[in-house]
Amino acid sequence: MGNNEYYENVLRIISFVDSHDLKALPITNEKWYEIDDKQDLDIAETIFAGDENMLGKFYSRYGGFWRFPQMLDFCYLVNPYFHSSKIIDEMEANFRTLVAEYPSGMKVNTLLASKCWGVKEDYIICGNGAAELIKELMETLTGTLGIIRPTFEEYPNRCQLQTVVTFIPQNNEYRYNIQDLMDFFGSKPVDTLLLINPDNPSGNYISMEDVCILAKWCERHGVRLIVDESFVDFSEGWTNNSLLYDNVLETYPHMIVIKSISKSYGVPGLRLGIMCSADVGLITRMKKAVSIWNINSFAEFFMQIFSKYEKDYKRACEKFISERNLFELELCSIHFLRVMPSQANYFLCEVLPPCSVGWLAMTMLKHYNILIRECSDKEGFDGKQYIRIAVRNHEDNAKLVNAFKEIDEQCKQMMK
């Protein structure tokens, strides 16, 4: 047959020409993976990594967990309900056209983004995920950056260490309000202030009214305010919580609003994000900085047809909030967790003795095939034991809760 044939073909021919029977033997629950190429080897090295390396192997992939179809991913943060909308069916029906055609350029995609989110074309830019816009923005801005830690590190990682001024809430739930921020950064002035709202990973939330007060304070003190509202559609009363309105942007012309469409709309594979500001000069510079074809055809088509499915999106967000409330009650029943309140699509939880973060994360991965995000290495936690748990659909959340309950029983036995 030669040296480059699939072994299934070889076995099939052997079964025809050889008088001996071929028999298959079950391997029960043993791990296995077939390695044909470098990509297979990379996956196998992750699956078979030792305890000391396994979590790191998974975390360092930064996604692509569909390559591990039996694993439940409670790390990455997306809306679990909107992708059941028929918007996905329409995109699938147009797959061959979209994959074969070039996307439109920046001008057309700006028009589509303007239509989708109701913001003037001069005020909005769409990106290859929010990550592209964050990178370009942080490389464009100069001076010092004020942040609240623990935080989403994509912003400060784009800055030089000496330019970052850090506020850490002095309480065990990492709660803060605008007065805390105005007091701290009033005494430690910065050129730019970053507010992730709801915050990641704490889930802390500040109302739109208070964010506007903070924006007014920033305008008065010559501070540029960046508000990342990627998770705001998961907050209670979310339809009234966004800053993406022309009149709001014009009232605070030095404010920048960033939104990850991947998270809110549950379509991370499309790589779509937006940035809005009434600072037309900044938006124009950003549009020149990114590639003219930075958006793929699938993301463009999503924006083109979204308005037809907006009611589906609203229902998905309401369903999510209801599920999050139920999930919180279940998590609060686990004795080794201290659950922080959250207005986002995740919960920050302190892991209590006799559990440790490393042991819990490894146990969940090895014995339950569930990946959770260990957070203790984040700056601002000072080595304390924290995990972040995404909110998925009801069935998946129940699997995680049941696993935690079994571990809870083990912990009770350890305490005796």
Backbone hydrogen bonds in HBPLUS format (Angstrom, degrees):
<---DONOR---> <-ACCEPTOR-->    atom                        ^
c    i                          cat <-CA-CA->   ^        H-A-AA   ^      H-
h    n   atom  resd res      DA  || num        DHA   H-A  angle D-A-AA Bond
n    s   type  num  typ     dist DA aas  dist angle  dist       angle   num
A0009-ASN N   A0006-TYR O   2.99 MM   3  5.62 132.6  2.22 113.7 124.2     1
A0010-VAL N   A0006-TYR O   3.41 MM   4  6.88 153.7  2.49 142.9 150.1     2
A0011-LEU N   A0007-TYR O   2.86 MM   4  6.11 165.8  1.88 155.8 158.8     3
A0012-ARG N   A0008-GLU O   2.94 MM   4  6.10 149.7  2.03 140.0 148.8     4
A0013-ILE N   A0009-ASN O   3.07 MM   4  6.35 158.7  2.11 148.6 153.0     5
A0014-ILE N   A0010-VAL O   2.93 MM   4  6.21 161.2  1.97 152.4 158.2     6
A0015-SER N   A0011-LEU O   2.89 MM   4  6.09 154.2  1.96 146.0 152.7     7
A0016-PHE N   A0013-ILE O   2.98 MM   3  5.10 134.3  2.20  98.7 111.8     8
A0017-VAL N   A0013-ILE O   3.03 MM   4  6.34 154.9  2.10 154.8 161.3     9
A0018-ASP N   A0014-ILE O   2.81 MM   4  5.47 148.3  1.91 154.7 157.8    10
A0030-GLU N   A0027-ILE O   3.11 MM   3  5.85 164.9  2.14 145.2 146.7    11
A0041-LEU N   A0037-ASP O   3.01 MM   4  6.32 156.9  2.06 150.3 157.4    12
A0042-ASP N   A0038-LYS O   2.94 MM   4  6.18 154.4  2.00 147.5 153.6    13
A0043-ILE N   A0039-GLN O   3.10 MM   4  6.42 158.3  2.14 150.4 155.2    14
A0044-ALA N   A0040-ASP O   2.88 MM   4  6.13 164.9  1.90 154.5 159.1    15
A0045-GLU N   A0041-LEU O   2.85 MM   4  6.04 154.9  1.91 150.1 156.8    16
A0046-THR N   A0042-ASP O   3.25 MM   4  6.49 137.8  2.44 136.1 146.1    17
A0046-THR N   A0043-ILE O   3.07 MM   3  5.18 129.1  2.34  97.7 111.3    18
A0047-ILE N   A0043-ILE O   2.96 MM   4  6.32 161.9  2.00 154.9 159.6    19
A0048-PHE N   A0044-ALA O   2.88 MM   4  5.98 161.8  1.92 155.4 159.6    20
A0049-ALA N   A0046-THR O   3.43 MM   3  5.24 167.9  2.44 100.7 103.5    21
A0053-ASN N   A0050-GLY O   2.95 MM   3  5.44 150.5  2.04 115.3 124.2    22
A0054-MET N   A0050-GLY O   2.88 MM   4  5.73 141.0  2.03 163.7 175.7    23
A0057-LYS N   A0053-ASN O   2.93 MM   4  6.11 150.5  2.01 154.2 163.4    24
A0057-LYS N   A0054-MET O   3.08 MM   3  5.08 117.4  2.49  94.9 110.3    25
A0058-PHE N   A0054-MET O   3.08 MM   4  6.45 156.3  2.14 154.1 159.5    26
A0059-TYR N   A0055-LEU O   2.84 MM   4  6.08 175.9  1.84 163.9 164.8    27
A0060-SER N   A0056-GLY O   2.95 MM   4  5.90 156.7  2.00 144.8 150.8    28
A0061-ARG N   A0058-PHE O   3.12 MM   3  5.50 159.5  2.16 111.2 117.7    29
A0062-TYR N   A0059-TYR O   3.20 MM   3  5.86 157.5  2.25 117.5 122.7    30
A0067-ARG N   A0064-GLY O   3.18 MM   3  6.18 167.4  2.20 123.2 126.3    31
A0068-PHE N   A0065-PHE O   2.91 MM   3  5.37 162.8  1.94 112.9 118.4    32
A0071-MET N   A0068-PHE O   2.98 MM   3  5.67 164.6  2.00 127.5 132.6    33
A0072-LEU N   A0369-ASN O   2.94 MM 297  6.41 161.2  1.98 156.6 161.0    34
A0371-LEU N   A0072-LEU O   2.88 MM 299  6.20 169.1  1.89 170.8 173.7    35
A0074-PHE N   A0371-LEU O   2.81 MM 297  5.59 152.0  1.89 153.2 162.8    36
A0390-ALA N   A0074-PHE O   3.01 MM 316  4.82 160.2  2.05 133.7 135.8    37
A0079-ASN N   A0263-LYS O   2.84 MM 184  6.00 125.2  2.15 153.5 164.2    38
A0084-SER N   A0081-TYR O   3.23 MM   3  5.87 164.8  2.26 116.4 120.8    39
A0085-SER N   A0082-PHE O   2.85 MM   3  5.48 165.3  1.88 123.3 127.4    40
A0088-ILE N   A0085-SER O   3.26 MM   3  6.21 158.7  2.31 122.8 124.6    41
A0090-GLU N   A0086-LYS O   3.03 MM   4  6.38 155.8  2.09 151.3 156.4    42
A0091-MET N   A0087-ILE O   3.08 MM   4  6.33 152.7  2.16 140.2 147.6    43
A0092-GLU N   A0088-ILE O   2.87 MM   4  6.07 155.5  1.92 146.8 153.9    44
A0093-ALA N   A0089-ASP O   2.90 MM   4  6.14 152.7  1.98 146.7 154.1    45
A0094-ASN N   A0090-GLU O   3.24 MM   4  6.45 130.7  2.50 135.2 146.6    46
A0094-ASN N   A0091-MET O   3.13 MM   3  5.18 136.3  2.33  96.3 108.5    47
A0095-PHE N   A0092-GLU O   3.11 MM   3  4.96 165.7  2.13 107.9 109.2    48
A0098-LEU N   A0094-ASN O   2.97 MM   4  6.16 169.9  1.98 162.8 166.0    49
A0099-VAL N   A0095-PHE O   2.87 MM   4  5.99 162.5  1.90 162.4 166.3    50
A0100-ALA N   A0097-THR O   3.25 MM   3  5.29 134.3  2.47  96.2 108.4    51
A0109-ASN N   A0105-GLY O   3.18 MM   4  6.40 170.4  2.18 158.9 161.9    52
A0110-THR N   A0106-MET O   2.83 MM   4  5.91 144.2  1.96 148.3 157.4    53
A0111-LEU N   A0107-LYS O   3.18 MM   4  6.46 151.5  2.26 141.6 148.6    54
A0112-LEU N   A0108-VAL O   3.02 MM   4  6.41 155.4  2.08 149.4 156.0    55
A0113-ALA N   A0109-ASN O   2.94 MM   4  6.10 160.1  1.97 144.0 149.3    56
A0114-SER N   A0110-THR O   2.88 MM   4  6.02 154.9  1.94 146.9 154.1    57
A0115-LYS N   A0111-LEU O   3.00 MM   4  6.29 153.2  2.08 146.0 152.7    58
A0116-CYS N   A0112-LEU O   2.93 MM   4  6.20 157.8  1.98 150.1 156.3    59
A0117-TRP N   A0113-ALA O   3.03 MM   4  6.16 168.7  2.04 155.7 157.1    60
A0118-GLY N   A0114-SER O   2.88 MM   4  5.41 115.4  2.30 137.9 147.3    61
A0123-TYR N   A0120-LYS O   2.91 MM   3  5.26 149.4  2.00 109.2 119.1    62
A0124-ILE N   A0121-GLU O   3.44 MM   3  5.52 167.2  2.46 105.8 109.3    63
A0277-SER N   A0123-TYR O   2.86 MM 154  5.08 148.9  1.96 138.8 149.2    64
A0125-ILE N   A0275-MET O   2.96 MM 150  5.41 146.6  2.07 153.7 163.3    65
A0275-MET N   A0125-ILE O   2.89 MM 150  5.41 149.1  1.99 156.4 165.6    66
A0127-GLY N   A0273-GLY O   2.73 MM 146  5.11 161.3  1.77 143.2 146.7    67
A0129-GLY N   A0127-GLY O   2.74 MM   2  5.24 131.5  1.98 108.3  92.4    68
A0273-GLY N   A0127-GLY O   3.19 MM 146  5.11 140.8  2.35 133.5 134.3    69
A0132-GLU N   A0129-GLY O   3.29 MM   3  5.84 137.4  2.48 110.6 118.0    70
A0134-ILE N   A0130-ALA O   2.85 MM   4  6.12 157.6  1.90 159.2 166.7    71
A0135-LYS N   A0131-ALA O   3.04 MM   4  6.17 163.7  2.07 148.2 152.0    72
A0136-GLU N   A0132-GLU O   3.12 MM   4  6.36 169.4  2.13 149.7 152.0    73
A0137-LEU N   A0133-LEU O   2.83 MM   4  5.88 158.8  1.87 147.5 154.4    74
A0138-MET N   A0134-ILE O   2.93 MM   4  6.02 173.6  1.94 154.8 156.5    75
A0139-GLU N   A0135-LYS O   3.12 MM   4  6.25 144.0  2.26 143.2 152.9    76
A0140-THR N   A0136-GLU O   3.01 MM   4  6.13 122.4  2.35 135.1 149.7    77
A0140-THR N   A0137-LEU O   2.95 MM   3  5.01 137.9  2.13  98.4 111.3    78
A0141-LEU N   A0137-LEU O   2.93 MM   4  6.21 157.7  1.98 161.6 166.3    79
A0191-ASP N   A0144-THR O   3.25 MM  47  5.13 133.8  2.47 111.0 123.3    80
A0192-THR N   A0144-THR O   2.99 MM  48  6.25 144.0  2.12 151.3 162.5    81
A0145-LEU N   A0163-THR O   2.85 MM  18  6.17 157.0  1.90 153.0 159.0    82
A0165-VAL N   A0145-LEU O   2.85 MM  20  6.03 168.1  1.86 151.5 154.3    83
A0146-GLY N   A0192-THR O   2.70 MM  46  6.09 164.2  1.72 156.9 162.4    84
A0194-LEU N   A0146-GLY O   2.85 MM  48  6.00 170.3  1.86 164.9 165.9    85
A0147-ILE N   A0165-VAL O   2.94 MM  18  6.31 159.4  1.99 163.3 167.9    86
A0167-PHE N   A0147-ILE O   2.90 MM  20  6.21 159.4  1.94 156.6 163.5    87
A0149-ARG N   A0167-PHE O   2.91 MM  18  6.21 155.8  1.96 152.7 160.7    88
A0157-ASN N   A0153-GLU O   2.93 MM   4  5.79 153.7  2.00 152.9 160.7    89
A0158-ARG N   A0155-TYR O   3.04 MM   3  5.59 155.5  2.11 115.8 123.1    90
A0159-CYS N   A0156-PRO O   2.94 MM   3  5.17 163.4  1.97 114.4 117.8    91
A0163-THR N   A0160-GLN O   2.94 MM   3  5.58 159.9  1.98 121.7 128.3    92
A0164-VAL N   A0161-LEU O   3.26 MM   3  5.70 170.1  2.27 116.4 119.3    93
A0181-LEU N   A0177-ASN O   3.29 MM   4  6.69 153.8  2.36 146.5 153.5    94
A0182-MET N   A0178-ILE O   2.84 MM   4  6.08 163.3  1.87 154.9 159.2    95
A0183-ASP N   A0179-GLN O   2.90 MM   4  5.97 158.0  1.95 148.6 154.4    96
A0184-PHE N   A0180-ASP O   3.05 MM   4  6.15 164.6  2.08 144.0 148.6    97
A0185-PHE N   A0181-LEU O   2.89 MM   4  5.90 167.2  1.90 154.6 157.2    98
A0186-GLY N   A0182-MET O   2.87 MM   4  5.40 122.3  2.21 124.0 136.9    99
A0187-SER N   A0184-PHE O   3.18 MM   3  5.51 134.3  2.40 101.0 111.7   100
A0188-LYS N   A0184-PHE O   2.98 MM   4  6.21 128.6  2.26 134.7 149.8   101
A0224-ARG N   A0191-ASP O   2.92 MM  33  6.29 168.4  1.93 153.1 150.1   102
A0193-LEU N   A0224-ARG O   2.80 MM  31  6.22 157.5  1.85 160.0 166.1   103
A0226-ILE N   A0193-LEU O   2.82 MM  33  6.12 169.0  1.83 163.5 165.3   104
A0195-LEU N   A0226-ILE O   2.79 MM  31  6.07 162.3  1.82 170.4 176.6   105
A0228-ASP N   A0195-LEU O   2.88 MM  33  6.27 156.2  1.94 146.1 154.1   106
A0197-ASN N   A0228-ASP O   2.91 MM  31  6.07 160.7  1.95 151.9 157.7   107
A0199-ASP N   A0204-ASN O   2.82 MM   5  5.17 157.4  1.87 146.2 153.6   108
A0203-GLY N   A0199-ASP O   2.82 MM   4  4.86 147.9  1.92 124.2 132.8   109
A0343-GLN N   A0203-GLY O   3.31 MM 140  5.64 151.0  2.40 132.9 137.9   110
A0211-VAL N   A0207-SER O   2.90 MM   4  6.23 154.9  1.97 151.6 159.7   111
A0212-CYS N   A0208-MET O   2.95 MM   4  6.20 152.3  2.03 150.3 157.1   112
A0213-ILE N   A0209-GLU O   3.14 MM   4  6.50 144.0  2.28 138.2 147.9   113
A0214-LEU N   A0210-ASP O   2.92 MM   4  6.25 157.4  1.97 150.6 156.4   114
A0215-ALA N   A0211-VAL O   2.80 MM   4  6.07 152.2  1.88 146.0 154.5   115
A0216-LYS N   A0212-CYS O   2.92 MM   4  6.13 151.5  2.00 143.4 150.4   116
A0217-TRP N   A0213-ILE O   2.97 MM   4  6.26 155.4  2.03 146.0 152.8   117
A0218-CYS N   A0214-LEU O   2.86 MM   4  6.15 154.4  1.93 149.3 156.6   118
A0219-GLU N   A0215-ALA O   2.93 MM   4  6.20 157.1  1.99 147.1 152.9   119
A0220-ARG N   A0216-LYS O   3.00 MM   4  6.23 156.5  2.06 147.0 153.4   120
A0221-HIS N   A0217-TRP O   3.02 MM   4  6.24 140.1  2.19 142.9 153.5   121
A0221-HIS N   A0218-CYS O   3.18 MM   3  5.11 125.4  2.49  93.2 107.0   122
A0223-VAL N   A0218-CYS O   2.80 MM   5  4.67 169.9  1.81 144.8 143.9   123
A0222-GLY N   A0219-GLU O   3.37 MM   3  5.24 166.6  2.39 100.8 104.0   124
A0256-ILE N   A0225-LEU O   2.79 MM  31  6.22 155.8  1.85 160.2 167.2   125
A0227-VAL N   A0256-ILE O   2.75 MM  29  6.12 168.8  1.76 170.4 173.4   126
A0258-ILE N   A0227-VAL O   2.92 MM  31  6.29 158.9  1.97 147.9 153.3   127
A0229-GLU N   A0258-ILE O   2.87 MM  29  6.15 146.4  1.98 167.0 175.9   128
A0232-VAL N   A0229-GLU O   3.20 MM   3  5.13 166.4  2.22 106.2 110.5   129
A0234-PHE N   A0231-PHE O   3.06 MM   3  5.73 163.4  2.09 120.6 125.0   130
A0235-SER N   A0232-VAL O   3.05 MM   3  5.39 167.4  2.07 115.9 118.9   131
A0238-TRP N   A0235-SER O   3.11 MM   3  5.03 119.9  2.49 143.2 132.8   132
A0240-ASN N   A0237-GLY O   3.07 MM   3  6.03 168.2  2.09 130.7 134.3   133
A0241-ASN N   A0238-TRP O   3.08 MM   3  4.96 170.6  2.09 111.6 112.5   134
A0245-TYR N   A0243-LEU O   2.80 MM   2  5.74 134.4  2.01 110.8  96.1   135
A0248-VAL N   A0245-TYR O   3.12 MM   3  5.34 121.3  2.48 102.2 116.5   136
A0249-LEU N   A0245-TYR O   2.98 MM   4  6.26 170.0  1.99 163.8 166.4   137
A0250-GLU N   A0246-ASP O   2.85 MM   4  6.01 155.8  1.90 153.0 160.2   138
A0251-THR N   A0247-ASN O   3.03 MM   4  6.08 138.8  2.20 133.5 143.5   139
A0252-TYR N   A0248-VAL O   3.24 MM   4  6.54 145.0  2.37 146.2 154.2   140
A0255-MET N   A0252-TYR O   2.97 MM   3  5.54 163.6  2.00 125.8 128.2   141
A0257-VAL N   A0276-CYS O   2.88 MM  19  5.14 168.2  1.89 154.1 157.9   142
A0276-CYS N   A0257-VAL O   2.79 MM  19  5.14 157.1  1.84 149.9 157.8   143
A0259-LYS N   A0274-ILE O   2.98 MM  15  5.41 162.0  2.01 153.6 154.8   144
A0274-ILE N   A0259-LYS O   2.95 MM  15  5.41 161.9  1.98 154.5 160.5   145
A0261-ILE N   A0272-LEU O   3.08 MM  11  5.54 139.3  2.25 132.2 142.5   146
A0265-TYR N   A0261-ILE O   2.99 MM   4  5.61 159.8  2.03 145.4 151.9   147
A0266-GLY N   A0262-SER O   3.04 MM   4  5.40 117.7  2.44 126.2 136.0   148
A0267-VAL N   A0262-SER O   3.20 MM   5  4.70 130.9  2.45 118.2 129.3   149
A0270-LEU N   A0267-VAL O   3.04 MM   3  5.74 159.3  2.08 121.1 127.0   150
A0271-ARG N   A0268-PRO O   3.21 MM   3  5.56 148.4  2.31 107.9 115.9   151
A0280-VAL N   A0278-ALA O   2.96 MM   2  5.48 119.1  2.34 109.9  92.9   152
A0282-LEU N   A0279-ASP O   3.09 MM   3  5.51 120.6  2.46 106.5 119.6   153
A0283-ILE N   A0279-ASP O   3.13 MM   4  6.49 165.0  2.16 155.8 159.9   154
A0284-THR N   A0280-VAL O   2.86 MM   4  5.98 158.8  1.91 149.3 155.3   155
A0285-ARG N   A0281-GLY O   3.03 MM   4  6.25 155.7  2.09 143.5 149.9   156
A0286-MET N   A0282-LEU O   2.94 MM   4  6.21 154.8  2.01 150.8 158.1   157
A0287-LYS N   A0283-ILE O   2.95 MM   4  6.22 153.5  2.02 148.3 155.2   158
A0288-LYS N   A0284-THR O   3.14 MM   4  6.42 144.9  2.27 143.5 152.3   159
A0289-ALA N   A0285-ARG O   3.05 MM   4  6.24 135.0  2.26 138.6 151.0   160
A0289-ALA N   A0286-MET O   3.06 MM   3  4.98 126.5  2.36  92.3 106.9   161
A0290-VAL N   A0286-MET O   3.21 MM   4  6.48 147.8  2.32 154.6 159.3   162
A0300-GLU N   A0296-ASN O   3.06 MM   4  6.36 159.6  2.11 152.3 158.7   163
A0301-PHE N   A0297-SER O   2.90 MM   4  6.05 160.1  1.94 145.5 150.6   164
A0302-PHE N   A0298-PHE O   2.96 MM   4  6.13 150.4  2.04 142.3 150.6   165
A0303-MET N   A0299-ALA O   3.15 MM   4  6.47 159.6  2.19 148.1 151.7   166
A0304-GLN N   A0300-GLU O   3.02 MM   4  6.28 147.1  2.13 142.7 152.8   167
A0305-ILE N   A0301-PHE O   3.05 MM   4  6.29 150.5  2.14 152.8 157.5   168
A0306-PHE N   A0302-PHE O   2.98 MM   4  5.76 126.0  2.28 146.7 159.3   169
A0308-LYS N   A0305-ILE O   3.12 MM   3  5.90 147.6  2.23 123.2 130.3   170
A0309-TYR N   A0306-PHE O   2.76 MM   3  5.39 152.6  1.83 122.9 131.7   171
A0312-ASP N   A0309-TYR O   3.05 MM   3  5.23 119.7  2.43  99.2 114.0   172
A0313-TYR N   A0309-TYR O   3.13 MM   4  6.56 149.9  2.22 146.9 155.5   173
A0314-LYS N   A0310-GLU O   3.03 MM   4  6.39 157.1  2.08 149.8 155.1   174
A0315-ARG N   A0311-LYS O   2.99 MM   4  6.25 161.4  2.03 150.4 155.3   175
A0316-ALA N   A0312-ASP O   2.88 MM   4  6.10 154.0  1.95 146.4 154.2   176
A0317-CYS N   A0313-TYR O   2.96 MM   4  6.25 154.1  2.03 151.6 157.6   177
A0318-GLU N   A0314-LYS O   3.06 MM   4  6.31 161.7  2.09 149.5 154.3   178
A0319-LYS N   A0315-ARG O   2.87 MM   4  6.04 161.0  1.91 151.0 156.8   179
A0320-PHE N   A0316-ALA O   2.90 MM   4  6.04 149.7  1.99 139.9 148.7   180
A0321-ILE N   A0317-CYS O   3.03 MM   4  6.32 160.8  2.07 150.4 153.9   181
A0322-SER N   A0318-GLU O   3.18 MM   4  6.44 160.8  2.21 149.4 153.8   182
A0323-GLU N   A0319-LYS O   3.01 MM   4  6.27 157.9  2.06 148.7 154.8   183
A0324-ARG N   A0320-PHE O   2.79 MM   4  6.05 157.1  1.84 157.6 164.6   184
A0325-ASN N   A0321-ILE O   3.11 MM   4  6.33 156.1  2.17 146.1 151.3   185
A0326-LEU N   A0322-SER O   3.25 MM   4  6.57 153.9  2.32 144.2 150.6   186
A0327-PHE N   A0323-GLU O   2.88 MM   4  6.07 161.4  1.91 153.3 159.1   187
A0328-GLU N   A0324-ARG O   2.86 MM   4  6.06 152.9  1.93 150.0 156.8   188
A0329-LEU N   A0325-ASN O   3.31 MM   4  6.56 157.0  2.37 140.4 145.2   189
A0330-GLU N   A0326-LEU O   3.16 MM   4  6.51 156.1  2.22 148.4 154.7   190
A0331-LEU N   A0327-PHE O   2.91 MM   4  6.18 162.8  1.94 154.2 158.8   191
A0332-CYS N   A0328-GLU O   2.92 MM   4  6.08 154.6  1.98 150.3 157.1   192
A0333-SER N   A0330-GLU O   3.09 MM   3  5.35 149.8  2.18 103.5 112.7   193
A0334-ILE N   A0331-LEU O   3.05 MM   3  5.52 165.4  2.08 115.4 120.1   194
A0337-LEU N   A0334-ILE O   3.28 MM   3  5.70 164.3  2.30 115.9 118.1   195
A0352-LEU N   A0336-PHE O   2.77 MM  16  4.74 171.5  1.78 136.7 139.6   196
A0338-ARG N   A0350-GLU O   2.90 MM  12  4.95 144.3  2.03 140.9 149.5   197
A0350-GLU N   A0338-ARG O   2.86 MM  12  4.95 158.8  1.90 142.4 144.0   198
A0340-MET N   A0348-LEU O   2.92 MM   8  5.55 163.9  1.95 170.5 175.7   199
A0391-VAL N   A0345-ASN O   2.99 MM  46  5.32 151.1  2.07 133.7 127.8   200
A0347-PHE N   A0389-ILE O   2.84 MM  42  5.23 147.2  1.95 138.1 148.4   201
A0389-ILE N   A0347-PHE O   2.87 MM  42  5.23 162.9  1.90 148.6 153.4   202
A0349-CYS N   A0387-ILE O   2.85 MM  38  5.37 170.9  1.85 166.2 167.8   203
A0387-ILE N   A0349-CYS O   2.89 MM  38  5.37 156.0  1.95 153.9 162.0   204
A0351-VAL N   A0385-GLN O   2.83 MM  34  5.35 159.2  1.88 133.9 140.9   205
A0355-CYS N   A0352-LEU O   3.08 MM   3  5.79 130.5  2.34 134.4 130.5   206
A0360-LEU N   A0356-SER O   2.92 MM   4  6.04 164.2  1.94 156.0 161.0   207
A0361-ALA N   A0357-VAL O   2.90 MM   4  6.07 173.0  1.91 160.4 162.1   208
A0362-MET N   A0358-GLY O   3.03 MM   4  6.14 162.2  2.06 148.6 153.8   209
A0363-THR N   A0359-TRP O   2.87 MM   4  5.96 157.3  1.93 147.4 154.4   210
A0364-MET N   A0360-LEU O   2.94 MM   4  6.13 162.4  1.97 153.6 157.9   211
A0365-LEU N   A0361-ALA O   3.09 MM   4  6.26 151.9  2.18 140.8 148.3   212
A0366-LYS N   A0362-MET O   2.81 MM   4  5.89 175.2  1.81 158.7 160.4   213
A0367-HIS N   A0363-THR O   2.97 MM   4  5.61 159.4  2.02 140.9 147.7   214
A0368-TYR N   A0364-MET O   3.13 MM   4  5.05 136.5  2.33 114.2 124.8   215
A0370-ILE N   A0364-MET O   2.99 MM   6  5.29 170.0  2.00 127.4 129.6   216
A0369-ASN N   A0365-LEU O   3.15 MM   4  4.43 133.2  2.38 108.6 115.2   217
A0388-ARG N   A0373-ARG O   2.90 MM  15  5.26 155.5  1.96 147.7 155.9   218
A0375-CYS N   A0386-TYR O   2.88 MM  11  5.23 166.9  1.89 142.6 141.3   219
A0378-LYS N   A0375-CYS O   2.90 MM   3  5.58 169.5  1.91 127.7 131.2   220
A0381-PHE N   A0378-LYS O   3.38 MM   3  6.15 166.7  2.40 136.9 138.4   221
A0384-LYS N   A0381-PHE O   3.02 MM   3  5.46 163.8  2.05 116.3 121.6   222
A0397-ASN N   A0393-ASN O   2.89 MM   4  6.07 166.0  1.91 162.1 166.8   223
A0398-ALA N   A0394-HIS O   2.93 MM   4  6.06 151.1  2.01 146.5 154.0   224
A0399-LYS N   A0395-GLU O   3.22 MM   4  6.55 147.0  2.33 141.7 149.7   225
A0399-LYS N   A0396-ASP O   3.11 MM   3  5.14 120.1  2.48  95.5 110.0   226
A0400-LEU N   A0396-ASP O   3.14 MM   4  6.54 155.4  2.21 150.8 156.8   227
A0401-VAL N   A0397-ASN O   2.94 MM   4  6.20 164.1  1.96 152.0 156.5   228
A0402-ASN N   A0398-ALA O   2.90 MM   4  6.03 161.2  1.93 148.9 153.9   229
A0403-ALA N   A0399-LYS O   3.07 MM   4  6.24 152.9  2.15 141.6 148.7   230
A0404-PHE N   A0400-LEU O   2.92 MM   4  6.21 160.3  1.96 152.6 158.1   231
A0405-LYS N   A0401-VAL O   2.87 MM   4  6.14 150.1  1.96 148.4 157.0   232
A0406-GLU N   A0402-ASN O   3.09 MM   4  6.38 151.6  2.17 143.7 150.3   233
A0407-ILE N   A0403-ALA O   3.02 MM   4  6.33 158.4  2.07 149.8 156.1   234
A0408-ASP N   A0404-PHE O   2.71 MM   4  5.91 146.4  1.82 144.6 155.4   235
A0409-GLU N   A0405-LYS O   3.06 MM   4  6.35 148.2  2.17 141.8 148.4   236
A0410-GLN N   A0406-GLU O   3.17 MM   4  6.55 152.1  2.25 141.4 148.9   237
A0411-CYS N   A0407-ILE O   2.87 MM   4  6.21 152.1  1.94 150.6 158.6   238
A0412-LYS N   A0408-ASP O   2.98 MM   4  6.29 149.9  2.07 145.3 153.2   239
A0413-GLN N   A0409-GLU O   3.12 MM   4  6.44 152.9  2.20 146.1 152.5   240
A0414-MET N   A0410-GLN O   2.98 MM   4  6.30 147.5  2.09 144.1 153.6   241
A0415-MET N   A0411-CYS O   2.97 MM   4  6.24 139.2  2.14 144.0 154.5   242
A0416-LYS N   A0413-GLN O   3.28 MM   3  5.36 146.7  2.40  98.2 107.4   243
